[in-house]
Amino acid sequence: MSTLRKRGLTTAVIVSGPFLKLGQSQARVFGVPDLPLIEIPHPLGGLAIDQVRARADHAVPQFVKLLKENSQ
């Protein structure tokens, strides 16, 4: 992901709440401190498919907003 971001592509990482700070740290370590992190409700593992879809429904508008911001 960091390589794509460094090449100027619109990228983001999806994280659940408890992993937000870890994601921020890893973004800095990999040299992309501005890497967008899209936060979804925790947990993701062990969910039924409809609950996973709900997490995706939560993430999609955030990514669409990111795409719009980066296309200007």
C-alpha positions in Angstrom: 0.0 0.0 0.0 2.8 2.4 0.9 4.4 1.9 -2.5 1.2 2.7 -4.3 0.7 5.8 -2.2 4.3 7.0 -2.9 3.5 6.6 -6.6 0.7 9.1 -6.2 -2.3 6.7 -6.4 -5.3 7.2 -4.2 -5.0 4.6 -1.5 -6.4 3.9 1.9 -6.3 1.2 4.6 -9.4 0.0 6.3 -9.0 -0.5 10.0 -11.3 -1.1 12.9 -11.2 1.2 15.9 -8.8 -0.7 18.1 -6.3 -0.8 15.3 -6.4 2.9 14.3 -3.3 3.9 16.3 -1.4 0.9 15.0 -2.3 1.8 11.4 -1.1 5.4 12.0 2.2 4.1 13.4 2.7 1.7 10.5 2.0 4.4 8.0 4.7 6.6 9.5 7.2 3.6 9.6 6.5 2.9 6.0 7.1 6.5 5.0 3.5 7.5 4.2 2.3 9.4 7.3 -0.5 10.9 5.2 -2.0 7.5 4.3 -5.7 7.7 4.8 -7.2 5.2 7.3 -10.8 4.4 6.9 -12.2 3.4 10.2 -14.9 0.8 10.5 -16.7 -0.6 13.6 -14.9 -3.4 15.4 -14.8 -6.4 15.1 -14.6 -7.7 11.6 -13.6 -11.3 12.3 -16.3 -13.8 13.1 -19.1 -11.8 11.6 -22.0 -13.0 9.5 -21.9 -11.9 5.9 -24.7 -9.3 6.5 -22.6 -7.7 9.3 -19.5 -7.6 7.0 -21.7 -5.9 4.4 -22.7 -3.3 7.0 -19.0 -2.7 7.7 -18.4 -2.2 3.9 -21.4 0.1 3.8 -19.7 2.2 6.5 -16.4 2.3 4.6 -17.6 3.0 1.0 -18.8 6.6 1.6 -15.5 7.4 3.2 -13.5 6.1 0.3 -15.7 7.8 -2.3 -15.1 11.1 -0.4 -11.4 10.4 -0.6 -11.5 9.7 -4.3 -13.4 13.0 -4.9 -11.0 15.0 -2.8 -8.0 13.5 -4.7 -9.5 14.0 -8.2 -9.6 17.8 -7.8 
